[in-house]
Amino acid sequence: MAVWFITGAGRGLGAAIVRQALARGDQVVAASRRPEAAQDQPKHADLLPVRLDVTSESDAVTGVRAAVERFGRIDFLVNNAGRSLLGAVEEATASDVQEVFATNLFGVLAVTRAVLPVMRHQGSGTVVNIGSMGGFAQSPGWGVYGATKFALEGISEALAAEVKPLGIRVTIVEPGSFRTDFLDSTSLQSASTSIEDYAATIDPIRAASRSRSGSQANDPDLGALALISAVTAETPPFRLPLGRDAVSTIEHKIESVRSELTEWRSISESTEA
């Protein structure tokens, strides 16, 4: 029986991971800014809802302490809590940027710092960072949001190498578009300013995002099952794309980078004296 600590557990992919982990007989700490959201989950003796705003270091420490007091250990940390930001890079104010980084990057770091001492003491554990296909390849309108996920990829690469000798693993998950509330009006954040020069580029992205809400190709419960299957494997992947759209996006980016690297190799390698 494994113990899962899942942030952003009140809805979307986080809630699906909670459901699937409980269904396989594991114990789950469902961390959310609104722990009452766990009431939407079936009543379960192995479910511990905790209040956790990931931007609060003290919330992270308190939540981890409650998890260890209840279950004795933490085997899987799933850093799932996040927020969106849609708009051209220039349209995002300093406050917009700070807020999305505070949750998507600094919040992940706060919770991870709180959990790693537990895993180091155990000599085992897995950190699962929920990134995005947008953390591997970006498109107009999602640059600042994507920057948080690109940063998460980089930190995860370094972290994986640092904790491997301690018996701890790291997997970064790169979901495609899932049928969650990510794109609906209660969740999708827009940049605070609007610049007319970007209307032709960004307005179609905004309209498409609204129209796709609730009709995305990927199912959260199937995504949760795939994630759990991968991270509980004997040799889990470091990167796990979820969804055909994520796989396609990543393949296209790899091919593009390889092609450009080949085209410009002679210039790139011309710097040695």
C-alpha positions as CSV (number, residue, x, y, z in Angstrom):
1,M,0.0,0.0,0.0
2,A,1.5,3.3,-1.1
3,V,0.9,6.8,0.3
4,W,0.2,9.6,-2.2
5,F,0.4,13.3,-1.5
6,I,-1.4,15.1,-4.3
7,T,-1.7,18.9,-4.6
8,G,-4.5,20.5,-6.6
9,A,-6.5,17.5,-5.6
10,G,-9.9,19.2,-5.6
11,R,-10.6,19.0,-9.3
12,G,-9.4,18.0,-12.8
13,L,-6.5,15.7,-13.2
14,G,-5.6,15.9,-9.5
15,A,-9.1,14.6,-8.4
16,A,-8.8,11.8,-11.0
17,I,-5.5,10.7,-9.6
18,V,-7.0,10.7,-6.1
19,R,-9.8,8.5,-7.3
20,Q,-7.6,6.0,-9.1
21,A,-5.1,5.8,-6.3
22,L,-7.8,5.0,-3.8
23,A,-9.3,2.5,-6.2
24,R,-6.0,0.5,-6.2
25,G,-6.0,0.3,-2.4
26,D,-3.6,3.1,-1.7
27,Q,-3.7,5.9,0.9
28,V,-4.1,9.4,-0.3
29,V,-3.5,12.9,1.1
30,A,-5.7,15.2,-1.0
31,A,-4.2,18.7,-0.7
32,S,-6.2,21.6,-1.9
33,R,-6.9,25.2,-1.2
34,R,-10.5,24.0,-0.5
35,P,-10.2,20.7,1.3
36,E,-14.0,20.5,1.4
37,A,-13.7,19.6,-2.3
38,A,-12.6,16.2,-1.2
39,Q,-16.2,15.7,-0.1
40,D,-16.8,15.1,-3.8
41,Q,-14.7,11.9,-3.5
42,P,-16.3,8.7,-2.1
43,K,-16.0,8.5,1.7
44,H,-12.8,6.5,2.3
45,A,-10.8,5.7,5.4
46,D,-7.6,6.0,3.5
47,L,-8.3,9.6,2.3
48,L,-7.0,12.6,4.2
49,P,-8.0,16.0,2.9
50,V,-5.7,18.8,3.9
51,R,-5.8,22.6,3.3
52,L,-2.8,23.6,1.2
53,D,-2.1,26.8,-0.7
54,V,1.1,25.8,-2.5
55,T,2.3,29.4,-2.4
56,S,2.5,29.2,1.4
57,E,5.6,27.5,2.8
58,S,3.8,27.0,6.2
59,D,0.9,25.3,4.5
60,A,3.2,22.9,2.8
61,V,5.0,22.1,6.1
62,T,1.8,21.6,8.0
63,G,0.3,19.5,5.3
64,V,3.3,17.2,5.1
65,R,3.3,16.9,8.9
66,A,-0.3,15.8,8.9
67,A,0.3,13.3,6.2
68,V,3.2,11.6,8.1
69,E,1.2,11.7,11.4
70,R,-1.7,9.9,9.7
71,F,0.0,7.5,7.3
72,G,3.7,7.4,8.5
73,R,5.3,8.0,5.1
74,I,4.9,9.6,1.7
75,D,5.8,7.4,-1.3
76,F,4.5,9.6,-4.2
77,L,4.4,13.4,-4.3
78,V,2.3,14.6,-7.2
79,N,2.8,18.3,-7.8
80,N,-0.4,19.0,-9.7
81,A,-1.6,22.4,-8.5
82,G,-1.3,25.0,-11.1
83,R,-2.9,28.0,-12.8
84,S,-3.1,29.2,-16.4
85,L,-2.4,32.5,-18.1
86,L,-3.5,33.3,-21.7
87,G,-2.2,36.3,-23.5
88,A,0.7,37.7,-25.6
89,V,4.0,37.9,-23.7
90,E,3.9,41.7,-23.9
91,E,0.3,41.8,-22.6
92,A,1.3,40.0,-19.3
93,T,2.0,42.5,-16.5
94,A,4.7,41.9,-13.9
95,S,1.9,41.0,-11.5
96,D,0.4,38.4,-13.9
97,V,3.8,36.8,-14.4
98,Q,4.6,36.7,-10.6
99,E,1.2,35.1,-9.8
100,V,1.5,32.3,-12.3
101,F,5.2,31.6,-11.4
102,A,4.2,31.7,-7.7
103,T,1.9,28.7,-8.2
104,N,3.4,26.7,-11.1
105,L,7.1,26.9,-10.1
106,F,7.6,28.4,-6.6
107,G,4.7,26.4,-5.2
108,V,6.1,23.2,-6.6
109,L,9.4,24.0,-4.9
110,A,7.8,24.8,-1.6
111,V,5.9,21.5,-1.5
112,T,8.9,19.6,-2.7
113,R,11.2,21.1,-0.1
114,A,8.6,20.0,2.6
115,V,8.4,16.4,1.3
116,L,12.0,15.6,0.4
117,P,13.2,15.3,4.0
118,V,10.6,12.6,4.5
119,M,11.7,10.7,1.4
120,R,15.4,11.1,2.3
121,H,14.7,9.6,5.7
122,Q,12.8,6.7,4.1
123,G,15.5,6.3,1.4
124,S,12.8,6.1,-1.2
125,G,10.0,8.0,-2.9
126,T,8.9,9.5,-6.2
127,V,8.4,13.1,-7.1
128,V,5.9,13.5,-9.9
129,N,5.8,17.0,-11.4
130,I,2.8,17.8,-13.6
131,G,4.2,19.9,-16.4
132,S,2.6,20.3,-19.8
133,M,3.2,19.5,-23.5
134,G,3.5,23.3,-23.4
135,G,6.6,22.9,-21.3
136,F,8.3,21.2,-24.3
137,A,7.0,23.2,-27.2
138,Q,5.1,26.5,-27.1
139,S,2.6,28.4,-29.2
140,P,1.3,32.0,-29.3
141,G,-0.7,33.1,-26.3
142,W,0.7,30.7,-23.8
143,G,4.3,32.0,-23.5
144,V,4.3,33.0,-19.8
145,Y,2.4,29.9,-18.8
146,G,4.7,27.8,-20.8
147,A,7.7,29.5,-19.3
148,T,6.7,28.1,-15.9
149,K,6.5,24.6,-17.3
150,F,9.8,25.0,-19.2
151,A,11.4,26.0,-15.9
152,L,9.8,23.0,-14.2
153,E,11.4,20.7,-16.8
154,G,14.8,22.1,-16.1
155,I,14.4,21.9,-12.3
156,S,13.1,18.4,-12.6
157,E,16.2,17.3,-14.7
158,A,18.6,18.6,-12.1
159,L,16.5,17.3,-9.2
160,A,16.4,13.8,-10.7
161,A,20.2,13.6,-10.8
162,E,20.5,15.0,-7.3
163,V,18.1,12.6,-5.5
164,K,18.8,9.5,-7.5
165,P,21.7,8.4,-5.2
166,L,19.3,8.8,-2.3
167,G,16.8,6.3,-3.6
168,I,14.3,9.0,-4.9
169,R,12.9,9.2,-8.4
170,V,11.5,12.0,-10.4
171,T,9.0,11.9,-13.3
172,I,7.8,14.9,-15.2
173,V,4.4,14.4,-16.8
174,E,3.6,16.4,-20.0
175,P,-0.2,16.3,-20.4
176,G,-1.9,17.3,-23.6
177,S,-5.5,18.7,-23.5
178,F,-7.7,17.0,-21.0
179,R,-11.4,17.4,-20.3
180,T,-10.9,19.4,-17.1
181,D,-11.9,22.9,-16.2
182,F,-8.5,24.3,-17.3
183,L,-10.1,26.2,-20.2
184,D,-13.4,27.3,-18.6
185,S,-14.2,30.7,-17.2
186,T,-13.6,29.7,-13.6
187,S,-10.1,28.6,-14.3
188,L,-8.6,30.2,-17.4
189,Q,-6.8,33.4,-16.5
190,S,-6.2,36.1,-19.1
191,A,-3.4,38.7,-19.2
192,S,-4.4,42.0,-17.5
193,T,-3.8,44.1,-20.6
194,S,-4.8,43.8,-24.2
195,I,-2.8,45.3,-27.1
196,E,-4.6,45.8,-30.4
197,D,-1.5,44.9,-32.5
198,Y,-1.8,41.3,-31.2
199,A,-5.5,40.9,-31.9
200,A,-5.0,39.0,-35.1
201,T,-2.6,36.6,-33.4
202,I,-4.1,36.1,-29.9
203,D,-7.9,36.7,-30.3
204,P,-8.3,33.5,-32.3
205,I,-6.4,31.6,-29.6
206,R,-8.7,33.0,-26.9
207,A,-11.8,32.1,-28.9
208,A,-10.5,28.6,-29.7
209,S,-9.7,28.0,-26.0
210,R,-13.2,28.9,-24.9
211,S,-14.9,26.8,-27.6
212,R,-12.8,23.7,-26.7
213,S,-13.6,23.8,-23.0
214,G,-15.2,20.5,-22.1
215,S,-14.5,18.8,-25.5
216,Q,-10.8,18.1,-25.2
217,A,-9.7,14.7,-26.5
218,N,-8.2,13.2,-23.3
219,D,-10.1,11.7,-20.4
220,P,-8.8,12.6,-16.9
221,D,-9.4,9.2,-15.4
222,L,-7.6,7.5,-18.2
223,G,-4.8,10.0,-17.8
224,A,-4.6,9.2,-14.1
225,L,-4.5,5.5,-14.8
226,A,-1.7,6.0,-17.3
227,L,0.3,8.2,-14.9
228,I,-0.1,5.7,-12.0
229,S,0.9,2.8,-14.2
230,A,4.0,4.6,-15.3
231,V,5.3,6.0,-12.0
232,T,4.7,2.7,-10.2
233,A,6.6,0.7,-12.8
234,E,9.9,-0.9,-11.8
235,T,11.7,1.6,-14.0
236,P,9.5,4.6,-14.4
237,P,10.2,7.2,-17.2
238,F,11.7,10.6,-16.5
239,R,9.4,12.2,-19.1
240,L,5.8,11.0,-19.6
241,P,3.7,12.6,-22.3
242,L,0.0,12.0,-21.8
243,G,-2.2,12.1,-24.9
244,R,-1.7,11.7,-28.6
245,D,-1.6,15.5,-28.9
246,A,1.2,15.7,-26.4
247,V,3.2,12.9,-28.2
248,S,2.6,14.7,-31.6
249,T,3.7,18.1,-30.2
250,I,6.9,16.7,-28.7
251,E,7.8,14.7,-31.8
252,H,7.3,17.8,-34.0
253,K,9.5,19.9,-31.8
254,I,12.3,17.2,-31.7
255,E,12.2,17.0,-35.5
256,S,12.4,20.8,-35.9
257,V,15.3,21.1,-33.4
258,R,17.2,18.3,-35.1
259,S,16.6,19.8,-38.6
260,E,17.8,23.2,-37.5
261,L,20.8,21.8,-35.6
262,T,21.9,19.9,-38.8
263,E,21.4,23.0,-41.0
264,W,23.5,25.3,-38.8
265,R,26.0,22.8,-37.4
266,S,29.0,24.2,-39.3
267,I,28.3,27.7,-37.8
268,S,27.6,26.4,-34.4
269,E,30.8,24.4,-34.3
270,S,33.0,27.2,-35.7
271,T,33.8,28.8,-32.4
272,E,36.7,26.7,-31.3
273,A,40.1,28.5,-31.8
